[in-house]
Amino acid sequence: MPNIDLELTALLRWINVVWDRAGQKQPTGLFPTPKLSDIDTLRVALAARLAAGTKGVEQSKNPSALVSIFDGVALNGKPIAKSAKTHYLPVQQTSVKTPAYPLDKSPDNAQLVIAYRKLCDGLTADAKTLLPMYAQHPGAYLEGLYLLLGKYTAQVVASPTLPDVSLFDLNHVSAAIVSCLRAVTDGEIKRWADLRDEALFGATTALAALVGGDVSGVQEYIYGITDHDSATRALRGRSFYLQLLTDAAARKTLRTLDLPITSFIYGGGAHFFILAPYQVVTDKFVELQRELSRVIFEAHGHALYLAMGCAPITLADFAIGKMSARWTALHGEFRQAKNRRYVEFSGTPEWGMFFAPQPHRAPDFTLDIERGSALVHAQTVAYGIVPFGSNGDALAALGLLVALNDPDESLSDAEYIVQYSFSDAAPHPVTLHNMAVVQGTRYTLNLVPDRATFDELAELPAWVDPDHKPHGIQRLGVLRMDVDNLGSIFQTGLGKQATLARLTALSRTLATFFEGRVAELCQHIETTYKVVNSTYADRVIYGVYAGGDDVFLVGAWHLMPQIGALIRTEFGLLTAHH
């Protein structure tokens, strides 16, 4: 990985406004301050300009609130009514236990100052803890900072001229773009920086590419569980494995293209998106496809396939309103790849391997059951970053070792470790052979019964009378939910305001709700049920999956309408009843 000072500087751009808006001074020595050359400083500024889609963006020290990203969404080409209310997010750290849903009016100045001061206290404490890692492992530090700023600045407005774009989303996309500007000559950087908006955002020079992967065969793979006695564990274990496999493929892509974590735009729902330099992708994309396909085929045969796509991005595509077309183009690439599996091997000696008769593989759900059993009491997952082809399963072959809860000796050979908490609760501090361990949150629906089978979930009574007699029919309920027209929302919903930062914000906001808040709502229903049925100690809702915009829950039939209604109500709050 190249020196990360460019990405680090872009990620920290304007971070001082958090303290300015609190009426405080940013503590000295809280973050690294790399010394960039004049031309690299210009690269960072140009990246921020491309991320914003305009030159006229200035920082503001005045306390202000972020406008909801959903206020700018309109379907079917209908303009947003001029009379429509503006909704504001409270200034606070990202949380699914105490979510910040949009308000009809902005908090007043005094409330905002108090909120910014509270934010500063938490950010200061966590940044001090993370800082020593910069000298030990700059790449790990960058990932830790990325997670940290996602927690504290995703609900902080970047600028009054971009009222619905958070400081985190603007800086995250800027850091991804600056990685693409590394290979651009100094002379070209100077020329682009001097251009007016209409010239810069009218240029057809290919700067970057939106690279993505989408796992094909997910439904058949998950529903292929036939082990009746351990179905609850096996199903959850297999669903979680798909998340791990998608993450491993994304990280393999980043490392193959020599990119830091800041180039990772979004991942969830068995797919991922990365912004990469155009020329690097052109040189390495096909071989990357082949490597990923080989690993997945060797592990899963034809059951799973990673459909990959690549959509070139010109300078003009960074203009406000243009990026949705690139997003749509990438999804078109996914569809083509799914319809032409293994075309990346056309003309190679390996071509026939994928179409030769495959030996019968008797279903073995041992690993799925083990993983599902381990998830029952898991609160965190640790990723060990290791060399490609390490001994183990497909994840290890892609450069990822995994341990649930605290990192253990199985990760001792890792370059560094990332430990994700499934909820707002911070992981326990970990020391492992003086290895770099960064910590953050990766919201994950992790509701696995300790002992109950699906049959036992179906037997839960709807209510128990004072004489402890159960009532209600015995049935299992299955709840599936997703957001209507989400594809259209990403393709056309943001209209003339579409930028990569706004598309990223929309993805992140939905993922936080479905991957994190839904778990909290399920636990609320469980707690309410156990008040009435105090003798029952195990889980009453089993979470198969929640990610992107999709929910899959199983439980006693009478609880499914309750949790479905609660999710729908809170989704209305999230979108301000759009």
C-alpha positions as CSV (number, residue, x, y, z in Angstrom):
1,M,0.0,0.0,0.0
2,P,1.4,3.5,-0.9
3,N,2.0,6.1,1.7
4,I,-1.4,7.0,3.2
5,D,-0.8,10.7,4.0
6,L,-2.9,11.9,1.1
7,E,-5.9,9.9,2.1
8,L,-5.4,10.8,5.8
9,T,-5.3,14.5,5.0
10,A,-8.5,14.2,2.9
11,L,-10.3,12.3,5.6
12,L,-9.4,14.9,8.2
13,R,-10.2,17.9,6.0
14,W,-12.2,20.5,8.0
15,I,-12.3,18.3,11.1
16,N,-11.6,21.5,13.1
17,V,-15.2,22.7,12.5
18,V,-16.5,20.2,15.0
19,W,-14.7,22.0,17.7
20,D,-15.3,25.5,16.2
21,R,-19.1,24.9,16.3
22,A,-18.8,23.8,19.9
23,G,-17.1,27.1,20.7
24,Q,-13.9,25.3,21.6
25,K,-10.4,24.9,20.2
26,Q,-9.3,21.6,18.7
27,P,-6.7,19.9,21.0
28,T,-3.3,20.0,19.6
29,G,-1.6,16.7,18.6
30,L,-5.0,14.9,18.4
31,F,-4.4,13.7,14.8
32,P,-1.3,13.3,12.7
33,T,-0.4,16.3,10.6
34,P,1.5,15.0,7.5
35,K,3.6,17.5,5.6
36,L,2.4,17.5,2.1
37,S,4.1,19.1,-0.9
38,D,2.3,22.0,-2.5
39,I,1.2,19.8,-5.4
40,D,-0.2,17.1,-3.1
41,T,-2.0,19.8,-1.1
42,L,-3.6,20.8,-4.4
43,R,-4.5,17.1,-5.0
44,V,-6.4,17.0,-1.8
45,A,-8.3,20.2,-2.6
46,L,-9.1,19.0,-6.1
47,A,-10.4,15.7,-4.7
48,A,-12.7,17.6,-2.3
49,R,-14.0,19.7,-5.2
50,L,-14.8,16.7,-7.3
51,A,-16.5,15.0,-4.3
52,A,-18.7,18.1,-3.8
53,G,-19.3,18.5,-7.5
54,T,-18.6,22.2,-7.3
55,K,-15.8,24.7,-6.4
56,G,-17.9,27.0,-4.2
57,V,-17.8,25.0,-0.9
58,E,-16.6,26.7,2.2
59,Q,-16.4,25.6,5.8
60,S,-18.6,27.3,8.5
61,K,-17.8,27.7,12.1
62,N,-21.5,28.4,12.9
63,P,-23.4,25.6,14.7
64,S,-25.8,24.0,12.2
65,A,-27.7,20.7,11.6
66,L,-27.5,18.2,8.8
67,V,-30.5,18.1,6.4
68,S,-32.0,14.6,5.9
69,I,-30.7,12.9,2.7
70,F,-34.3,11.7,2.1
71,D,-35.5,15.3,1.7
72,G,-33.8,15.3,-1.7
73,V,-35.3,12.0,-3.0
74,A,-38.1,12.1,-5.6
75,L,-39.4,9.3,-7.8
76,N,-40.6,9.1,-11.4
77,G,-38.9,12.4,-12.3
78,K,-41.4,14.4,-10.2
79,P,-39.8,17.6,-8.8
80,I,-39.8,18.0,-5.0
81,A,-42.6,20.4,-4.0
82,K,-41.4,23.8,-3.0
83,S,-43.7,23.7,0.0
84,A,-42.1,20.5,1.3
85,K,-40.6,20.8,4.8
86,T,-36.9,20.6,5.5
87,H,-36.0,18.0,8.1
88,Y,-32.9,18.2,10.2
89,L,-30.9,15.5,12.0
90,P,-29.8,16.1,15.6
91,V,-26.1,16.4,16.0
92,Q,-24.9,13.3,17.7
93,Q,-22.7,10.2,17.2
94,T,-24.1,7.4,15.1
95,S,-26.2,5.1,17.3
96,V,-28.9,2.5,16.8
97,K,-29.9,2.4,20.5
98,T,-30.7,6.1,20.5
99,P,-31.2,6.9,16.8
100,A,-31.3,10.5,15.5
101,Y,-34.4,10.7,13.3
102,P,-35.1,13.9,11.3
103,L,-36.9,16.8,13.0
104,D,-39.3,19.2,11.5
105,K,-37.1,22.1,12.5
106,S,-33.4,22.6,13.3
107,P,-32.4,22.6,17.0
108,D,-31.7,26.2,18.2
109,N,-28.2,27.5,18.5
110,A,-27.8,26.7,22.2
111,Q,-28.9,23.1,21.7
112,L,-26.5,22.7,18.8
113,V,-23.5,24.1,20.8
114,I,-24.3,21.6,23.6
115,A,-24.6,18.8,21.1
116,Y,-21.3,19.7,19.4
117,R,-19.5,19.8,22.7
118,K,-20.7,16.3,23.7
119,L,-19.6,15.1,20.3
120,C,-16.2,16.7,20.8
121,D,-15.7,15.0,24.2
122,G,-16.2,11.5,22.7
123,L,-14.2,12.2,19.6
124,T,-11.3,13.7,21.6
125,A,-11.1,10.7,23.9
126,D,-11.2,8.1,21.2
127,A,-8.8,9.9,18.9
128,K,-6.2,10.1,21.7
129,T,-6.5,6.3,22.2
130,L,-6.1,5.6,18.5
131,L,-3.2,8.1,17.8
132,P,-0.2,5.9,18.9
133,M,-1.1,3.4,16.2
134,Y,-0.1,5.9,13.5
135,A,3.6,5.3,14.2
136,Q,3.2,1.5,14.6
137,H,1.1,0.8,11.5
138,P,-0.2,3.8,9.4
139,G,-2.5,1.6,7.3
140,A,-4.2,0.2,10.4
141,Y,-4.4,3.7,11.8
142,L,-6.1,5.0,8.6
143,E,-8.7,2.2,9.0
144,G,-9.3,3.0,12.6
145,L,-9.7,6.7,11.8
146,Y,-12.1,5.9,9.0
147,L,-14.3,3.9,11.5
148,L,-13.9,6.6,14.2
149,L,-15.0,9.5,11.9
150,G,-17.9,7.4,10.6
151,K,-19.1,7.2,14.2
152,Y,-18.7,10.9,15.1
153,T,-19.1,12.9,11.9
154,A,-21.7,11.1,9.9
155,Q,-24.4,13.5,11.3
156,V,-22.3,16.7,11.1
157,V,-23.1,18.9,8.2
158,A,-20.0,19.6,6.0
159,S,-20.9,23.1,4.7
160,P,-24.0,25.4,4.4
161,T,-23.7,25.0,0.6
162,L,-24.0,21.2,1.0
163,P,-26.7,21.1,3.7
164,D,-27.5,17.4,3.2
165,V,-24.0,16.1,2.9
166,S,-22.2,15.1,6.1
167,L,-18.6,15.9,6.9
168,F,-17.8,12.1,6.9
169,D,-19.4,11.4,3.5
170,L,-17.7,14.4,1.9
171,N,-14.3,13.5,3.3
172,H,-14.7,9.8,2.8
173,V,-15.4,10.3,-0.9
174,S,-12.6,12.9,-1.1
175,A,-10.2,10.4,0.2
176,A,-11.3,7.8,-2.3
177,I,-10.9,10.3,-5.2
178,V,-7.5,11.5,-4.0
179,S,-6.2,7.9,-4.4
180,C,-7.3,8.1,-8.0
181,L,-5.4,11.4,-8.4
182,R,-2.1,9.9,-7.3
183,A,-1.2,8.8,-10.8
184,V,-2.2,12.1,-12.5
185,T,0.8,14.1,-13.5
186,D,1.6,17.2,-11.5
187,G,1.1,19.4,-14.5
188,E,-2.3,18.0,-15.2
189,I,-3.3,18.5,-11.5
190,K,-2.3,22.2,-11.8
191,R,-4.2,22.6,-15.0
192,W,-7.4,20.9,-13.6
193,A,-7.3,23.0,-10.5
194,D,-7.3,26.2,-12.5
195,L,-10.3,25.2,-14.5
196,R,-13.7,26.8,-13.9
197,D,-16.5,24.4,-12.9
198,E,-18.0,24.3,-16.3
199,A,-14.7,23.2,-17.9
200,L,-13.6,20.8,-15.2
201,F,-17.0,19.1,-15.0
202,G,-17.3,19.0,-18.7
203,A,-14.1,17.1,-19.3
204,T,-14.4,13.5,-20.6
205,T,-11.0,12.4,-19.2
206,A,-11.4,9.0,-17.5
207,L,-10.1,9.4,-13.9
208,A,-11.6,6.6,-12.0
209,A,-13.8,3.5,-12.2
210,L,-16.6,2.3,-9.9
211,V,-15.7,-1.4,-9.3
212,G,-18.2,-3.7,-7.6
213,G,-19.0,-7.3,-6.9
214,D,-22.4,-9.0,-6.4
215,V,-22.6,-12.6,-5.1
216,S,-24.9,-14.7,-7.3
217,G,-26.7,-17.8,-6.0
218,V,-27.4,-16.4,-2.5
219,Q,-31.0,-17.6,-2.2
220,E,-30.4,-21.1,-3.3
221,Y,-27.3,-21.3,-1.1
222,I,-29.1,-20.1,2.1
223,Y,-32.3,-22.2,1.5
224,G,-30.2,-25.3,0.7
225,I,-30.0,-26.1,4.5
226,T,-31.5,-29.6,5.0
227,D,-30.2,-30.4,8.5
228,H,-33.6,-30.2,10.3
229,D,-32.4,-30.5,13.9
230,S,-29.8,-27.8,13.6
231,A,-31.5,-25.6,11.0
232,T,-31.6,-22.5,13.2
233,R,-27.8,-22.6,13.7
234,A,-26.9,-23.7,10.2
235,L,-29.1,-21.1,8.5
236,R,-27.6,-18.2,10.5
237,G,-24.1,-19.5,10.2
238,R,-24.4,-19.7,6.4
239,S,-26.0,-16.3,6.2
240,F,-23.2,-14.8,8.2
241,Y,-20.6,-16.6,6.1
242,L,-21.9,-14.9,3.0
243,Q,-21.3,-11.5,4.7
244,L,-17.7,-12.6,5.5
245,L,-17.2,-13.8,2.0
246,T,-18.4,-10.5,0.5
247,D,-16.1,-8.6,2.9
248,A,-13.2,-10.8,2.0
249,A,-13.7,-10.3,-1.7
250,A,-13.9,-6.5,-1.2
251,R,-10.7,-6.5,0.8
252,K,-9.0,-8.7,-1.8
253,T,-10.1,-6.2,-4.5
254,L,-8.7,-3.2,-2.5
255,R,-5.4,-4.9,-1.8
256,T,-5.0,-6.2,-5.4
257,L,-5.5,-2.6,-6.7
258,D,-3.2,-1.3,-3.9
259,L,-5.9,0.9,-2.4
260,P,-6.6,1.8,1.3
261,I,-9.9,1.2,3.1
262,T,-11.1,4.8,2.2
263,S,-11.6,3.6,-1.4
264,F,-14.3,1.3,-0.1
265,I,-17.5,3.1,-0.9
266,Y,-20.2,0.7,0.4
267,G,-20.8,-2.9,1.2
268,G,-23.9,-4.8,2.2
269,G,-26.5,-7.2,0.9
270,A,-23.9,-9.5,-0.6
271,H,-22.4,-6.8,-2.8
272,F,-19.7,-4.1,-2.6
273,F,-18.5,-0.9,-4.4
274,I,-15.0,0.5,-4.6
275,L,-13.7,3.6,-6.3
276,A,-10.4,2.9,-8.1
277,P,-8.0,4.7,-10.5
278,Y,-9.1,4.0,-14.0
279,Q,-5.8,2.8,-15.4
280,V,-5.1,0.5,-12.5
281,V,-8.5,-1.2,-13.0
282,T,-7.9,-1.4,-16.7
283,D,-4.6,-3.3,-16.1
284,K,-5.7,-5.6,-13.3
285,F,-9.5,-6.1,-13.5
286,V,-9.7,-9.3,-15.6
287,E,-7.0,-11.1,-13.6
288,L,-8.7,-10.0,-10.4
289,Q,-12.0,-11.5,-11.6
290,R,-10.3,-14.8,-12.4
291,E,-8.6,-15.0,-9.0
292,L,-11.8,-14.4,-7.1
293,S,-13.7,-16.8,-9.3
294,R,-11.1,-19.5,-8.8
295,V,-11.2,-19.3,-5.0
296,I,-15.0,-19.3,-4.9
297,F,-15.4,-22.1,-7.4
298,E,-12.8,-24.3,-5.6
299,A,-14.7,-23.7,-2.3
300,H,-18.3,-23.8,-3.5
301,G,-18.4,-25.2,-7.1
302,H,-21.3,-23.6,-9.1
303,A,-23.3,-22.8,-6.0
304,L,-21.9,-19.3,-5.6
305,Y,-20.4,-16.9,-8.1
306,L,-19.1,-13.3,-7.7
307,A,-20.4,-11.2,-10.6
308,M,-18.1,-8.3,-11.0
309,G,-18.5,-5.1,-12.9
310,C,-16.6,-1.9,-13.7
311,A,-18.0,1.5,-14.8
312,P,-15.5,4.1,-15.9
313,I,-15.9,7.6,-14.4
314,T,-14.8,10.7,-16.1
315,L,-14.3,14.2,-14.6
316,A,-17.7,15.1,-16.0
317,D,-19.4,12.3,-14.0
318,F,-18.4,14.0,-10.8
319,A,-20.7,16.9,-11.7
320,I,-23.8,17.2,-9.6
321,G,-26.5,15.0,-11.1
322,K,-24.3,12.7,-13.2
323,M,-23.1,10.0,-10.8
324,S,-26.4,8.0,-10.8
325,A,-25.8,7.0,-14.4
326,R,-22.5,5.4,-13.4
327,W,-24.2,3.5,-10.5
328,T,-26.8,2.2,-13.0
329,A,-24.1,1.2,-15.5
330,L,-22.4,-0.8,-12.8
331,H,-25.6,-2.7,-12.0
332,G,-25.9,-3.4,-15.7
333,E,-22.5,-5.0,-15.6
334,F,-23.6,-7.2,-12.7
335,R,-26.5,-8.5,-14.7
336,Q,-24.4,-9.3,-17.7
337,A,-21.8,-11.1,-15.5
338,K,-24.5,-13.2,-13.9
339,N,-25.8,-14.2,-17.3
340,R,-22.3,-15.1,-18.6
341,R,-20.7,-16.8,-15.7
342,Y,-16.9,-17.4,-16.0
343,V,-16.6,-15.5,-19.3
344,E,-13.5,-14.0,-17.8
345,F,-11.8,-17.3,-18.5
346,S,-12.7,-17.3,-22.2
347,G,-9.6,-18.4,-24.2
348,T,-7.6,-19.6,-21.2
349,P,-6.6,-23.2,-20.5
350,E,-8.9,-23.1,-17.4
351,W,-12.1,-22.5,-19.5
352,G,-13.2,-26.1,-19.6
353,M,-12.8,-26.7,-15.9
354,F,-16.0,-24.7,-15.1
355,F,-18.1,-26.7,-17.6
356,A,-16.8,-30.2,-16.9
357,P,-19.0,-32.6,-14.9
358,Q,-18.6,-31.9,-11.2
359,P,-18.3,-34.7,-8.6
360,H,-21.3,-35.0,-6.3
361,R,-20.8,-33.2,-3.0
362,A,-22.9,-34.5,-0.2
363,P,-24.3,-31.6,1.8
364,D,-22.1,-30.9,4.9
365,F,-23.5,-28.2,7.2
366,T,-20.9,-28.8,10.0
367,L,-19.1,-25.5,9.5
368,D,-22.4,-23.7,9.2
369,I,-23.7,-25.2,12.4
370,E,-20.4,-24.4,14.2
371,R,-20.4,-20.8,13.0
372,G,-24.1,-20.4,13.9
373,S,-23.5,-21.9,17.4
374,A,-20.5,-19.5,18.0
375,L,-22.7,-16.6,17.0
376,V,-25.2,-17.3,19.8
377,H,-23.0,-15.5,22.4
378,A,-20.9,-13.4,20.0
379,Q,-20.8,-9.6,20.3
380,T,-17.9,-8.8,18.0
381,V,-16.0,-10.3,15.0
382,A,-12.3,-9.8,14.4
383,Y,-10.7,-9.7,10.9
384,G,-7.1,-10.7,10.6
385,I,-5.5,-9.3,7.5
386,V,-3.1,-12.0,6.2
387,P,-1.3,-12.8,2.9
388,F,-3.4,-14.2,0.0
389,G,-3.6,-17.9,-0.1
390,S,-3.1,-18.5,3.6
391,N,-4.0,-22.0,4.9
392,G,-7.7,-22.4,5.6
393,D,-11.0,-21.8,3.8
394,A,-12.0,-19.4,1.0
395,L,-11.8,-16.5,3.4
396,A,-8.1,-17.2,4.2
397,A,-7.3,-17.7,0.5
398,L,-8.7,-14.2,0.0
399,G,-6.5,-12.8,2.8
400,L,-8.9,-12.8,5.7
401,L,-8.9,-14.8,8.9
402,V,-11.9,-14.5,11.2
403,A,-12.5,-15.0,14.9
404,L,-15.7,-14.3,16.8
405,N,-15.5,-12.2,20.0
406,D,-12.0,-11.2,21.0
407,P,-9.1,-11.9,18.6
408,D,-7.2,-15.1,19.6
409,E,-4.0,-16.9,18.7
410,S,-5.5,-18.0,15.4
411,L,-4.9,-14.4,14.2
412,S,-1.4,-14.1,15.6
413,D,0.2,-14.1,12.1
414,A,-2.0,-11.2,10.8
415,E,-0.5,-8.0,9.5
416,Y,-3.1,-6.2,11.7
417,I,-6.5,-6.9,13.1
418,V,-9.9,-5.1,12.7
419,Q,-12.4,-5.8,15.5
420,Y,-16.0,-4.9,14.8
421,S,-18.7,-4.6,17.4
422,F,-22.1,-5.8,16.3
423,S,-23.9,-3.0,18.2
424,D,-23.2,0.4,19.8
425,A,-21.3,-1.3,22.7
426,A,-17.6,-0.8,22.4
427,P,-15.4,-3.9,22.1
428,H,-13.1,-4.7,25.1
429,P,-9.5,-3.4,24.7
430,V,-7.4,-6.1,23.1
431,T,-3.6,-6.7,23.2
432,L,-2.2,-9.5,21.1
433,H,1.6,-9.8,20.8
434,N,1.9,-6.1,20.4
435,M,-0.1,-6.4,17.1
436,A,-2.1,-3.4,15.7
437,V,-5.7,-3.9,16.6
438,V,-8.2,-1.3,15.5
439,Q,-11.8,-1.3,16.7
440,G,-15.0,0.0,15.4
441,T,-18.7,-0.8,14.7
442,R,-20.1,-3.0,12.0
443,Y,-23.8,-3.3,12.7
444,T,-24.9,-6.9,12.4
445,L,-28.3,-8.5,13.1
446,N,-27.2,-11.3,15.4
447,L,-30.3,-12.9,16.9
448,V,-29.7,-16.7,17.3
449,P,-31.6,-18.8,19.8
450,D,-29.4,-20.5,22.4
451,R,-31.3,-23.8,22.4
452,A,-34.7,-23.4,20.6
453,T,-35.4,-25.1,17.3
454,F,-37.8,-23.8,14.7
455,D,-40.4,-26.2,16.1
456,E,-40.0,-24.8,19.6
457,L,-40.3,-21.2,18.4
458,A,-43.6,-22.2,16.7
459,E,-44.8,-23.6,20.1
460,L,-44.5,-20.3,21.9
461,P,-47.9,-19.2,23.3
462,A,-49.5,-16.0,22.2
463,W,-50.3,-15.3,25.9
464,V,-50.3,-17.1,29.2
465,D,-53.3,-16.7,31.6
466,P,-53.0,-16.1,35.4
467,D,-53.2,-19.9,35.9
468,H,-50.1,-20.3,33.6
469,K,-52.1,-21.9,30.9
470,P,-50.8,-21.1,27.4
471,H,-53.1,-19.9,24.6
472,G,-52.8,-19.5,20.9
473,I,-52.3,-21.7,17.9
474,Q,-48.8,-23.1,17.2
475,R,-47.4,-21.7,14.0
476,L,-44.1,-20.4,12.7
477,G,-44.0,-17.0,11.1
478,V,-41.6,-15.7,8.4
479,L,-41.2,-12.0,7.9
480,R,-39.6,-10.7,4.7
481,M,-39.3,-6.9,4.1
482,D,-37.5,-4.7,1.7
483,V,-37.7,-1.1,0.4
484,D,-39.9,-0.6,-2.6
485,N,-38.3,1.0,-5.7
486,L,-34.9,1.2,-4.1
487,G,-33.2,0.6,-7.5
488,S,-35.1,3.5,-9.0
489,I,-34.2,5.7,-6.0
490,F,-30.5,5.1,-6.6
491,Q,-30.8,5.5,-10.4
492,T,-33.0,8.6,-10.5
493,G,-34.2,9.5,-7.0
494,L,-31.6,12.1,-6.3
495,G,-32.1,13.7,-9.7
496,K,-29.9,16.7,-10.4
497,Q,-28.5,16.6,-6.9
498,A,-26.9,13.1,-7.3
499,T,-23.2,13.0,-6.3
500,L,-21.1,10.1,-5.1
501,A,-21.2,11.5,-1.6
502,R,-25.0,11.7,-1.6
503,L,-25.3,8.1,-3.0
504,T,-22.9,6.9,-0.4
505,A,-24.8,8.7,2.4
506,L,-28.1,7.1,1.2
507,S,-26.5,3.6,1.2
508,R,-25.0,4.1,4.6
509,T,-28.2,5.5,6.2
510,L,-30.2,2.6,5.0
511,A,-27.6,0.0,6.0
512,T,-27.4,1.5,9.6
513,F,-31.2,1.2,9.9
514,F,-31.6,-2.3,8.6
515,E,-28.3,-3.8,9.9
516,G,-28.4,-2.1,13.3
517,R,-31.7,-0.6,14.3
518,V,-33.8,-3.6,13.3
519,A,-31.8,-5.7,15.8
520,E,-32.7,-3.3,18.5
521,L,-36.4,-3.3,17.6
522,C,-36.4,-7.2,17.6
523,Q,-34.9,-7.1,21.1
524,H,-37.6,-4.7,22.2
525,I,-40.3,-7.1,21.0
526,E,-38.5,-9.9,22.8
527,T,-38.3,-8.0,26.1
528,T,-42.0,-7.1,25.9
529,Y,-43.0,-10.7,25.3
530,K,-40.9,-12.0,28.2
531,V,-42.7,-9.6,30.5
532,V,-45.9,-11.5,29.8
533,N,-44.2,-14.9,29.6
534,S,-41.6,-14.6,32.3
535,T,-40.7,-18.3,32.3
536,Y,-39.2,-18.2,28.8
537,A,-35.5,-17.3,28.8
538,D,-34.4,-18.0,25.2
539,R,-34.8,-15.7,22.1
540,V,-38.2,-15.5,20.6
541,I,-37.1,-14.0,17.3
542,Y,-34.5,-15.5,15.0
543,G,-32.7,-13.2,12.7
544,V,-31.7,-14.9,9.4
545,Y,-30.5,-11.7,7.7
546,A,-30.8,-8.0,7.7
547,G,-28.7,-5.9,5.4
548,G,-28.9,-3.2,2.7
549,D,-32.6,-2.8,2.6
550,D,-33.6,-6.4,3.2
551,V,-35.0,-8.1,6.4
552,F,-35.5,-11.9,6.9
553,L,-36.8,-12.9,10.4
554,V,-38.4,-16.1,11.7
555,G,-40.3,-16.6,15.0
556,A,-43.7,-17.4,16.6
557,W,-46.4,-16.3,14.1
558,H,-48.0,-13.8,16.5
559,L,-44.8,-11.8,16.9
560,M,-44.1,-11.3,13.2
561,P,-46.8,-8.7,12.6
562,Q,-45.7,-6.9,15.7
563,I,-42.1,-6.6,14.7
564,G,-43.1,-5.9,11.0
565,A,-45.3,-3.0,12.1
566,L,-42.6,-1.6,14.4
567,I,-40.0,-1.7,11.7
568,R,-42.4,0.0,9.3
569,T,-43.2,2.7,11.8
570,E,-39.6,3.5,12.6
571,F,-38.7,3.5,8.9
572,G,-41.3,6.2,8.5
573,L,-39.5,8.2,11.2
574,L,-36.2,7.7,9.5
575,T,-37.5,9.0,6.1
576,A,-39.7,11.7,7.8
577,H,-42.7,9.9,6.3
578,H,-41.5,10.6,2.8
